Amino acid sequence: MSPKKRLKLILRAVLMNTAVLLLLSSCATVLIGPEGTSFSLGRKEPSRRGELRLVSMDIPQSGNLSANVEYWTKINFEADPKPEISRVCFNFSGGDQSCVGVQAKDVTYGLHPYFRVPIHVPVGSKRIDCYAESIRDGKTHRTNTVIYYVIVLKRPEE
């Protein structure tokens, strides 16, 4: 085989591999990110009528969190129309779970709807998975899950 043909075959193989890698990487979903950020797991398309979908969560003091101290977390959501949110549950990376009732006074509707609930982050937690439950047509429905990464977690006495 001549050097010219060999070079063409090698270039063709490199181009094909590059095309396949680009195609695969465009379909990939990244679930792990920098600390202090939030990610949503589940469908990305807009919510259907009556459906509640969590978008993100934020703990404003996450740069200086202390374990087992109550903080207020803000959870952004999408819904049409106004959902009846009954409770929100947090699963912590250490294996603990906490569920909190959502009060109507803590839900804000409008252009960027959100609700606020208290959270106690256990010692050693690095990741918080969060989902909510809403009541629609007399039935309880669970939302998608959002993930939040904790930046710093120190004991209350520090």
N, C-alpha and C positions, 0 to 999 in steps of 0.2 A: 504494500500500500504506500502510495506516495505521501511525502510529508504534507503536501497541500491538502489531500483528502483527510488525513489524520487530524490536521488542525481544524478543518471544517466539522468533523465529527465531535471533536472535543468542545468546540464553541457551541454547537447545537445542543449537546448534553448539558453544558453549563446554563444556556438560556432556558432550556426546558426545566431544569431543577430550580432556577430562579423564579420562573413563572409559577411553578407549583408552590414554592415557599411563600411567595407573595399572596397567592390565593388562600393558602391555609392561615397565614397571619392576619388576613383581613377578616376572617371568620372567628378568630379567637376572642375569648372574653377574659379579661384580667379581673380577678377577684381579690387579689392582694395588693395593697397600695401603701403609701406612706402613712405613718401613724397620725391620728387626729383626722382621718378622712372617713367618709361613709360611702358604701357601695350598695346597690340594690341588686338582689337576685330575683330572677323571674322574668316575666314578659316585659318588654320595653315599649310596646305599643300603647296608645292611650287607653285609659280605663273605659269599660263599657258602662252604659247607663246603670246607675245604682251601685257600681262596684267601687270599692276603696282600694287604692294602691299606694303603698309607701314609696316615697322618693328618696329620702335621706334622713339622717338624724344628726344632731349636734349637741355636744355637751360643752357649753361655752368656756368652762374652766378647765378643759382637758389638758392644758399646758401645765397645770399644777394640781392634779387630782390627789385627794387623800382617800384611802380605802375606807369603806363603811361609813362615809359621810354622805348626807343627802345632798344631791345636786338636782337641778331641774334640767331635763333634756328636752330639746325642741325636735319634734318629728314632723317633717314636711310630707304632705300627701296630695294625691289627686283623687277627685271623686266628683260624680255628677248624679244626682243633686247632692245636697248636704247629707252625709252619712250619719248614722247613729253609732258612734264608736263606743263600745262597751269597755274594753280593756286592752292593755298592751303588755306583751311579755318579752322579757329579756333573758337570753341564754348567755352565760358567761363562759369564757374559755376554760375556766377551772372546773366546769361541770355544774355550777349552781344555776338555778333558774329563779326568776322573780316576775310575778304578774301584778299589775297595778290597775285599778279601775280608773277610767278616764272620766273626769267631770266635765259637764257641758260648758261650764264657765272657763275651762282651760282650752277650748277649741276655738280657733279663729278661722273664719272663712274669708273668701275674697280672692284676689288675684293669685296670691301665694298662700294657700291654706296650710295650717299647721296646728298641732296640739302640743301641750307641755305636760309632762308628768315627772314626779320625783323618781330618782334612781339612786340606789346604793350599790356602788361597785365593790365587789369583794377583793380582798388582797390577792395579788398574783394574776389578776385578769389582764389580758392583753387585747382580747377581741370580745365584742358584744354583738350578738345576733338579736335582732328585734323584729317582731311581727305584731300586728294588731288584730283584734276581732271586732266585727261590726254586726249589727242586726239589720237584716233586710228581708222583707216579706215574712217576718216572724221567725226567721232562722238565723243562726249564728254562722258567719262566714269569716274565714281566716284570710289575711292578706299575704302578699309576698313578704320576703324577709329582706331587711337591710342590715348591713354589717358596719360596725364602727370600730376603729382601732384606737386604743387608749395610748396616749403619749407617755405620761408619767403617772405612776401609782405609788404613793408612799403611805405609810401608816399614819393615823391621825395624830399620834404623839410627836411626830417629826416636825 
